[in-house]
Amino acid sequence: MECQMAGYEHNRADQKGETDYQNFQKAFDLFPWNEQIKKANKYPDKASPTITTSDLKNEKVFWISMAENGNESGYIIGYIYPKEKKTFLGFGKTKTIRWLEMFTVEDKNKVDELIKLFFNRDYSSFETSIRKLDDFGQMESEDLAK
């Protein structure tokens, strides 16, 4: 697990070590989201508050961030996973890339559900559930905190 506080450079994160469902859920619940989002608004070119967990066995990453627009705030969910991509305009060999999908959600209970699905490695249900959220973009991932 790692935590990225508001105002950090994008390539900086605090490593918290291995985690399990209960401890990640607790970290999510206790994370100072409101304080951190106010700080993030003062540093718009810096990192937003984010907590991240990785399933090293399956090469999947799940992160939760928060953003605010005026008086409304919500979570931005990120999901990074291996994806096959054809090279040379789609005609070449395939290569495995790290793909990032992002979604937005305001409902904390929905985030709680996603945390449980991810830690249960129920990726089929996780992916179905996450893709019902509002799309916030997709792209090849850069592991900025590595």
Order of alpha helices (4+ residues) and beta strands (2+ residues): beta-beta-alpha-alpha-beta-beta-beta-beta-alpha-alpha-beta
